[in-house]
Structures are given as C-alpha cells and as structure tokens.
Amino acid sequence: MTEELNQGQASDTRMQAFKQQLGSLHENKTTLDALLQELLAWARATKMLLLNNLP
C-alpha cells in the first residue's frame, strides 16, 4: 500500500513539473513571438529607408 502511495505521489510530482515546464515554454514562445514581430518591423522600416534613399 505504501509503495502505491509513493508511486502516486511521484507521479503527481512529475505531472506538476511537466505543467510548470509547459508554462515556461508558453512564456518563452510568447516572448520569442514578440521579439520576432519587433525584428520584422525593424527590418521593414530599414528596407523602406534604404529604398527611399536610393538615387
């Protein structure tokens, strides 16, 4: 009985760790998405500046 209880607790702990990792991954993805959008906007602005300054 104690063995089953320990296995259940270990399983719960693993599930909690997995959920925390998923949350971190989601936060990282959100941050990366925002950074990529920022980079894309910067690239578009740079392209327009370069095109407008051509002779």
HTML snippet that shows the backbone in 3Dmol.js (N, CA, C, O; Angstrom):
<script src="https://3Dmol.org/build/3Dmol-min.js"></script>
<div id="view" style="width:600px;height:400px;position:relative"></div>
<script>
const pdb = `
ATOM      1  N   MET A   1       0.830  -1.207   0.000  1.00  0.00           N
ATOM      2  CA  MET A   1       0.000   0.000   0.000  1.00  0.00           C
ATOM      3  C   MET A   1       0.866   1.260   0.000  1.00  0.00           C
ATOM      4  O   MET A   1       0.596   2.214  -0.731  1.00  0.00           O
ATOM      5  N   THR A   2       1.909   1.249   0.829  1.00  0.00           N
ATOM      6  CA  THR A   2       2.800   2.406   0.903  1.00  0.00           C
ATOM      7  C   THR A   2       3.502   2.618  -0.428  1.00  0.00           C
ATOM      8  O   THR A   2       3.697   3.751  -0.867  1.00  0.00           O
ATOM      9  N   GLU A   3       3.881   1.508  -1.069  1.00  0.00           N
ATOM     10  CA  GLU A   3       4.555   1.583  -2.375  1.00  0.00           C
ATOM     11  C   GLU A   3       3.647   2.273  -3.402  1.00  0.00           C
ATOM     12  O   GLU A   3       4.103   3.137  -4.151  1.00  0.00           O
ATOM     13  N   GLU A   4       2.377   1.897  -3.436  1.00  0.00           N
ATOM     14  CA  GLU A   4       1.431   2.507  -4.376  1.00  0.00           C
ATOM     15  C   GLU A   4       1.252   3.991  -4.085  1.00  0.00           C
ATOM     16  O   GLU A   4       1.157   4.808  -5.001  1.00  0.00           O
ATOM     17  N   LEU A   5       1.207   4.329  -2.806  1.00  0.00           N
ATOM     18  CA  LEU A   5       1.061   5.728  -2.405  1.00  0.00           C
ATOM     19  C   LEU A   5       2.275   6.538  -2.853  1.00  0.00           C
ATOM     20  O   LEU A   5       2.131   7.643  -3.375  1.00  0.00           O
ATOM     21  N   ASN A   6       3.474   5.982  -2.647  1.00  0.00           N
ATOM     22  CA  ASN A   6       4.700   6.660  -3.069  1.00  0.00           C
ATOM     23  C   ASN A   6       4.741   6.844  -4.584  1.00  0.00           C
ATOM     24  O   ASN A   6       5.155   7.892  -5.080  1.00  0.00           O
ATOM     25  N   GLN A   7       4.311   5.821  -5.311  1.00  0.00           N
ATOM     26  CA  GLN A   7       4.296   5.917  -6.775  1.00  0.00           C
ATOM     27  C   GLN A   7       3.307   6.986  -7.230  1.00  0.00           C
ATOM     28  O   GLN A   7       3.575   7.733  -8.171  1.00  0.00           O
ATOM     29  N   GLY A   8       2.174   7.051  -6.559  1.00  0.00           N
ATOM     30  CA  GLY A   8       1.175   8.069  -6.894  1.00  0.00           C
ATOM     31  C   GLY A   8       1.693   9.469  -6.630  1.00  0.00           C
ATOM     32  O   GLY A   8       1.469  10.379  -7.427  1.00  0.00           O
ATOM     33  N   GLN A   9       2.386   9.645  -5.507  1.00  0.00           N
ATOM     34  CA  GLN A   9       2.951  10.959  -5.181  1.00  0.00           C
ATOM     35  C   GLN A   9       4.046  11.337  -6.175  1.00  0.00           C
ATOM     36  O   GLN A   9       4.142  12.491  -6.591  1.00  0.00           O
ATOM     37  N   ALA A  10       4.875  10.358  -6.554  1.00  0.00           N
ATOM     38  CA  ALA A  10       5.941  10.621  -7.528  1.00  0.00           C
ATOM     39  C   ALA A  10       5.335  11.008  -8.869  1.00  0.00           C
ATOM     40  O   ALA A  10       5.840  11.893  -9.559  1.00  0.00           O
ATOM     41  N   SER A  11       4.249  10.338  -9.229  1.00  0.00           N
ATOM     42  CA  SER A  11       3.563  10.654 -10.481  1.00  0.00           C
ATOM     43  C   SER A  11       2.991  12.070 -10.443  1.00  0.00           C
ATOM     44  O   SER A  11       3.086  12.812 -11.421  1.00  0.00           O
ATOM     45  N   ASP A  12       2.395  12.439  -9.305  1.00  0.00           N
ATOM     46  CA  ASP A  12       1.852  13.795  -9.148  1.00  0.00           C
ATOM     47  C   ASP A  12       2.956  14.838  -9.255  1.00  0.00           C
ATOM     48  O   ASP A  12       2.778  15.882  -9.883  1.00  0.00           O
ATOM     49  N   THR A  13       4.102  14.545  -8.635  1.00  0.00           N
ATOM     50  CA  THR A  13       5.235  15.471  -8.678  1.00  0.00           C
ATOM     51  C   THR A  13       5.729  15.642 -10.110  1.00  0.00           C
ATOM     52  O   THR A  13       6.016  16.756 -10.548  1.00  0.00           O
ATOM     53  N   ARG A  14       5.823  14.533 -10.832  1.00  0.00           N
ATOM     54  CA  ARG A  14       6.256  14.606 -12.239  1.00  0.00           C
ATOM     55  C   ARG A  14       5.259  15.408 -13.072  1.00  0.00           C
ATOM     56  O   ARG A  14       5.651  16.189 -13.939  1.00  0.00           O
ATOM     57  N   MET A  15       3.973  15.212 -12.805  1.00  0.00           N
ATOM     58  CA  MET A  15       2.940  15.941 -13.550  1.00  0.00           C
ATOM     59  C   MET A  15       3.031  17.438 -13.259  1.00  0.00           C
ATOM     60  O   MET A  15       2.902  18.253 -14.172  1.00  0.00           O
ATOM     61  N   GLN A  16       3.249  17.804 -12.010  1.00  0.00           N
ATOM     62  CA  GLN A  16       3.394  19.223 -11.658  1.00  0.00           C
ATOM     63  C   GLN A  16       4.608  19.831 -12.346  1.00  0.00           C
ATOM     64  O   GLN A  16       4.540  20.948 -12.858  1.00  0.00           O
ATOM     65  N   ALA A  17       5.725  19.095 -12.359  1.00  0.00           N
ATOM     66  CA  ALA A  17       6.939  19.587 -13.019  1.00  0.00           C
ATOM     67  C   ALA A  17       6.688  19.757 -14.514  1.00  0.00           C
ATOM     68  O   ALA A  17       7.129  20.734 -15.119  1.00  0.00           O
ATOM     69  N   PHE A  18       5.980  18.804 -15.101  1.00  0.00           N
ATOM     70  CA  PHE A  18       5.657  18.876 -16.525  1.00  0.00           C
ATOM     71  C   PHE A  18       4.793  20.105 -16.828  1.00  0.00           C
ATOM     72  O   PHE A  18       5.037  20.812 -17.805  1.00  0.00           O
ATOM     73  N   LYS A  19       3.792  20.352 -15.992  1.00  0.00           N
ATOM     74  CA  LYS A  19       2.922  21.517 -16.189  1.00  0.00           C
ATOM     75  C   LYS A  19       3.705  22.820 -16.058  1.00  0.00           C
ATOM     76  O   LYS A  19       3.464  23.769 -16.804  1.00  0.00           O
ATOM     77  N   GLN A  20       4.646  22.867 -15.109  1.00  0.00           N
ATOM     78  CA  GLN A  20       5.478  24.065 -14.948  1.00  0.00           C
ATOM     79  C   GLN A  20       6.342  24.281 -16.185  1.00  0.00           C
ATOM     80  O   GLN A  20       6.500  25.410 -16.649  1.00  0.00           O
ATOM     81  N   GLN A  21       6.900  23.193 -16.716  1.00  0.00           N
ATOM     82  CA  GLN A  21       7.725  23.310 -17.916  1.00  0.00           C
ATOM     83  C   GLN A  21       6.887  23.783 -19.099  1.00  0.00           C
ATOM     84  O   GLN A  21       7.342  24.598 -19.901  1.00  0.00           O
ATOM     85  N   LEU A  22       5.667  23.271 -19.205  1.00  0.00           N
ATOM     86  CA  LEU A  22       4.782  23.719 -20.283  1.00  0.00           C
ATOM     87  C   LEU A  22       4.488  25.207 -20.165  1.00  0.00           C
ATOM     88  O   LEU A  22       4.485  25.928 -21.163  1.00  0.00           O
ATOM     89  N   GLY A  23       4.244  25.660 -18.947  1.00  0.00           N
ATOM     90  CA  GLY A  23       4.001  27.084 -18.713  1.00  0.00           C
ATOM     91  C   GLY A  23       5.200  27.913 -19.115  1.00  0.00           C
ATOM     92  O   GLY A  23       5.053  28.963 -19.741  1.00  0.00           O
ATOM     93  N   SER A  24       6.394  27.448 -18.758  1.00  0.00           N
ATOM     94  CA  SER A  24       7.617  28.165 -19.124  1.00  0.00           C
ATOM     95  C   SER A  24       7.791  28.193 -20.632  1.00  0.00           C
ATOM     96  O   SER A  24       8.174  29.216 -21.200  1.00  0.00           O
ATOM     97  N   LEU A  25       7.510  27.074 -21.278  1.00  0.00           N
ATOM     98  CA  LEU A  25       7.622  27.026 -22.739  1.00  0.00           C
ATOM     99  C   LEU A  25       6.666  28.015 -23.388  1.00  0.00           C
ATOM    100  O   LEU A  25       7.020  28.693 -24.352  1.00  0.00           O
ATOM    101  N   HIS A  26       5.453  28.093 -22.854  1.00  0.00           N
ATOM    102  CA  HIS A  26       4.466  29.024 -23.405  1.00  0.00           C
ATOM    103  C   HIS A  26       4.937  30.468 -23.235  1.00  0.00           C
ATOM    104  O   HIS A  26       4.808  31.280 -24.151  1.00  0.00           O
ATOM    105  N   GLU A  27       5.484  30.783 -22.060  1.00  0.00           N
ATOM    106  CA  GLU A  27       6.011  32.137 -21.827  1.00  0.00           C
ATOM    107  C   GLU A  27       7.162  32.434 -22.779  1.00  0.00           C
ATOM    108  O   GLU A  27       7.242  33.527 -23.341  1.00  0.00           O
ATOM    109  N   ASN A  28       8.053  31.461 -22.961  1.00  0.00           N
ATOM    110  CA  ASN A  28       9.188  31.652 -23.869  1.00  0.00           C
ATOM    111  C   ASN A  28       8.716  31.856 -25.300  1.00  0.00           C
ATOM    112  O   ASN A  28       9.258  32.691 -26.024  1.00  0.00           O
ATOM    113  N   LYS A  29       7.698  31.088 -25.711  1.00  0.00           N
ATOM    114  CA  LYS A  29       7.170  31.229 -27.069  1.00  0.00           C
ATOM    115  C   LYS A  29       6.558  32.612 -27.257  1.00  0.00           C
ATOM    116  O   LYS A  29       6.753  33.246 -28.294  1.00  0.00           O
ATOM    117  N   THR A  30       5.820  33.076 -26.258  1.00  0.00           N
ATOM    118  CA  THR A  30       5.206  34.401 -26.329  1.00  0.00           C
ATOM    119  C   THR A  30       6.278  35.478 -26.450  1.00  0.00           C
ATOM    120  O   THR A  30       6.144  36.412 -27.241  1.00  0.00           O
ATOM    121  N   THR A  31       7.338  35.344 -25.663  1.00  0.00           N
ATOM    122  CA  THR A  31       8.445  36.301 -25.722  1.00  0.00           C
ATOM    123  C   THR A  31       9.121  36.257 -27.084  1.00  0.00           C
ATOM    124  O   THR A  31       9.404  37.301 -27.671  1.00  0.00           O
ATOM    125  N   LEU A  32       9.380  35.061 -27.586  1.00  0.00           N
ATOM    126  CA  LEU A  32      10.017  34.924 -28.900  1.00  0.00           C
ATOM    127  C   LEU A  32       9.139  35.497 -30.006  1.00  0.00           C
ATOM    128  O   LEU A  32       9.636  36.164 -30.913  1.00  0.00           O
ATOM    129  N   ASP A  33       7.843  35.240 -29.933  1.00  0.00           N
ATOM    130  CA  ASP A  33       6.921  35.797 -30.927  1.00  0.00           C
ATOM    131  C   ASP A  33       6.984  37.319 -30.931  1.00  0.00           C
ATOM    132  O   ASP A  33       7.019  37.941 -31.992  1.00  0.00           O
ATOM    133  N   ALA A  34       6.999  37.915 -29.745  1.00  0.00           N
ATOM    134  CA  ALA A  34       7.066  39.374 -29.642  1.00  0.00           C
ATOM    135  C   ALA A  34       8.386  39.891 -30.204  1.00  0.00           C
ATOM    136  O   ALA A  34       8.405  40.890 -30.922  1.00  0.00           O
ATOM    137  N   LEU A  35       9.489  39.218 -29.885  1.00  0.00           N
ATOM    138  CA  LEU A  35      10.791  39.636 -30.403  1.00  0.00           C
ATOM    139  C   LEU A  35      10.852  39.514 -31.923  1.00  0.00           C
ATOM    140  O   LEU A  35      11.410  40.381 -32.596  1.00  0.00           O
ATOM    141  N   LEU A  36      10.283  38.446 -32.459  1.00  0.00           N
ATOM    142  CA  LEU A  36      10.276  38.278 -33.915  1.00  0.00           C
ATOM    143  C   LEU A  36       9.440  39.357 -34.595  1.00  0.00           C
ATOM    144  O   LEU A  36       9.820  39.859 -35.653  1.00  0.00           O
ATOM    145  N   GLN A  37       8.317  39.715 -34.004  1.00  0.00           N
ATOM    146  CA  GLN A  37       7.490  40.785 -34.558  1.00  0.00           C
ATOM    147  C   GLN A  37       8.247  42.106 -34.549  1.00  0.00           C
ATOM    148  O   GLN A  37       8.174  42.882 -35.502  1.00  0.00           O
ATOM    149  N   GLU A  38       8.974  42.353 -33.465  1.00  0.00           N
ATOM    150  CA  GLU A  38       9.785  43.563 -33.330  1.00  0.00           C
ATOM    151  C   GLU A  38      10.871  43.583 -34.411  1.00  0.00           C
ATOM    152  O   GLU A  38      11.097  44.607 -35.058  1.00  0.00           O
ATOM    153  N   LEU A  39      11.532  42.452 -34.597  1.00  0.00           N
ATOM    154  CA  LEU A  39      12.598  42.338 -35.594  1.00  0.00           C
ATOM    155  C   LEU A  39      12.045  42.526 -37.002  1.00  0.00           C
ATOM    156  O   LEU A  39      12.671  43.176 -37.840  1.00  0.00           O
ATOM    157  N   LEU A  40      10.888  41.964 -37.256  1.00  0.00           N
ATOM    158  CA  LEU A  40      10.250  42.110 -38.566  1.00  0.00           C
ATOM    159  C   LEU A  40       9.904  43.568 -38.842  1.00  0.00           C
ATOM    160  O   LEU A  40      10.129  44.061 -39.948  1.00  0.00           O
ATOM    161  N   ALA A  41       9.365  44.255 -37.854  1.00  0.00           N
ATOM    162  CA  ALA A  41       9.029  45.676 -38.017  1.00  0.00           C
ATOM    163  C   ALA A  41      10.295  46.491 -38.281  1.00  0.00           C
ATOM    164  O   ALA A  41      10.300  47.384 -39.127  1.00  0.00           O
ATOM    165  N   TRP A  42      11.356  46.180 -37.558  1.00  0.00           N
ATOM    166  CA  TRP A  42      12.629  46.884 -37.750  1.00  0.00           C
ATOM    167  C   TRP A  42      13.167  46.634 -39.157  1.00  0.00           C
ATOM    168  O   TRP A  42      13.641  47.559 -39.816  1.00  0.00           O
ATOM    169  N   ALA A  43      13.093  45.388 -39.615  1.00  0.00           N
ATOM    170  CA  ALA A  43      13.578  45.039 -40.954  1.00  0.00           C
ATOM    171  C   ALA A  43      12.768  45.762 -42.034  1.00  0.00           C
ATOM    172  O   ALA A  43      13.333  46.255 -43.010  1.00  0.00           O
ATOM    173  N   ARG A  44      11.458  45.821 -41.859  1.00  0.00           N
ATOM    174  CA  ARG A  44      10.617  46.522 -42.844  1.00  0.00           C
ATOM    175  C   ARG A  44      10.951  48.013 -42.885  1.00  0.00           C
ATOM    176  O   ARG A  44      11.045  48.608 -43.959  1.00  0.00           O
ATOM    177  N   ALA A  45      11.127  48.608 -41.708  1.00  0.00           N
ATOM    178  CA  ALA A  45      11.457  50.033 -41.644  1.00  0.00           C
ATOM    179  C   ALA A  45      12.814  50.294 -42.288  1.00  0.00           C
ATOM    180  O   ALA A  45      12.984  51.274 -43.014  1.00  0.00           O
ATOM    181  N   THR A  46      13.770  49.423 -42.024  1.00  0.00           N
ATOM    182  CA  THR A  46      15.102  49.571 -42.614  1.00  0.00           C
ATOM    183  C   THR A  46      15.026  49.445 -44.132  1.00  0.00           C
ATOM    184  O   THR A  46      15.655  50.216 -44.856  1.00  0.00           O
ATOM    185  N   LYS A  47      14.268  48.489 -44.603  1.00  0.00           N
ATOM    186  CA  LYS A  47      14.103  48.290 -46.045  1.00  0.00           C
ATOM    187  C   LYS A  47      13.511  49.545 -46.683  1.00  0.00           C
ATOM    188  O   LYS A  47      13.980  49.994 -47.730  1.00  0.00           O
ATOM    189  N   MET A  48      12.484  50.108 -46.055  1.00  0.00           N
ATOM    190  CA  MET A  48      11.855  51.308 -46.608  1.00  0.00           C
ATOM    191  C   MET A  48      12.832  52.483 -46.624  1.00  0.00           C
ATOM    192  O   MET A  48      12.878  53.241 -47.593  1.00  0.00           O
ATOM    193  N   LEU A  49      13.609  52.634 -45.555  1.00  0.00           N
ATOM    194  CA  LEU A  49      14.597  53.715 -45.512  1.00  0.00           C
ATOM    195  C   LEU A  49      15.628  53.546 -46.619  1.00  0.00           C
ATOM    196  O   LEU A  49      15.992  54.512 -47.289  1.00  0.00           O
ATOM    197  N   LEU A  50      16.090  52.334 -46.806  1.00  0.00           N
ATOM    198  CA  LEU A  50      17.091  52.082 -47.848  1.00  0.00           C
ATOM    199  C   LEU A  50      16.514  52.338 -49.236  1.00  0.00           C
ATOM    200  O   LEU A  50      17.169  52.945 -50.084  1.00  0.00           O
ATOM    201  N   LEU A  51      15.292  51.875 -49.466  1.00  0.00           N
ATOM    202  CA  LEU A  51      14.671  52.070 -50.782  1.00  0.00           C
ATOM    203  C   LEU A  51      14.413  53.549 -51.059  1.00  0.00           C
ATOM    204  O   LEU A  51      14.562  54.008 -52.192  1.00  0.00           O
ATOM    205  N   ASN A  52      14.026  54.293 -50.022  1.00  0.00           N
ATOM    206  CA  ASN A  52      13.739  55.717 -50.205  1.00  0.00           C
ATOM    207  C   ASN A  52      15.000  56.540 -50.414  1.00  0.00           C
ATOM    208  O   ASN A  52      14.935  57.639 -50.965  1.00  0.00           O
ATOM    209  N   ASN A  53      16.143  56.026 -49.984  1.00  0.00           N
ATOM    210  CA  ASN A  53      17.386  56.777 -50.112  1.00  0.00           C
ATOM    211  C   ASN A  53      18.201  56.392 -51.339  1.00  0.00           C
ATOM    212  O   ASN A  53      19.315  56.882 -51.528  1.00  0.00           O
ATOM    213  N   LEU A  54      17.655  55.525 -52.165  1.00  0.00           N
ATOM    214  CA  LEU A  54      18.376  55.171 -53.392  1.00  0.00           C
ATOM    215  C   LEU A  54      18.326  56.340 -54.363  1.00  0.00           C
ATOM    216  O   LEU A  54      17.329  57.059 -54.430  1.00  0.00           O
ATOM    217  N   PRO A  55      19.407  56.527 -55.117  1.00  0.00           N
ATOM    218  CA  PRO A  55      19.415  57.643 -56.084  1.00  0.00           C
ATOM    219  C   PRO A  55      18.457  57.413 -57.244  1.00  0.00           C
ATOM    220  O   PRO A  55      18.351  58.256 -58.135  1.00  0.00           O
TER     221      PRO A  55
END
`;
const viewer = $3Dmol.createViewer("view");
viewer.addModel(pdb, "pdb");
viewer.setStyle({}, {cartoon: {color: "spectrum"}});
viewer.zoomTo();
viewer.render();
</script>
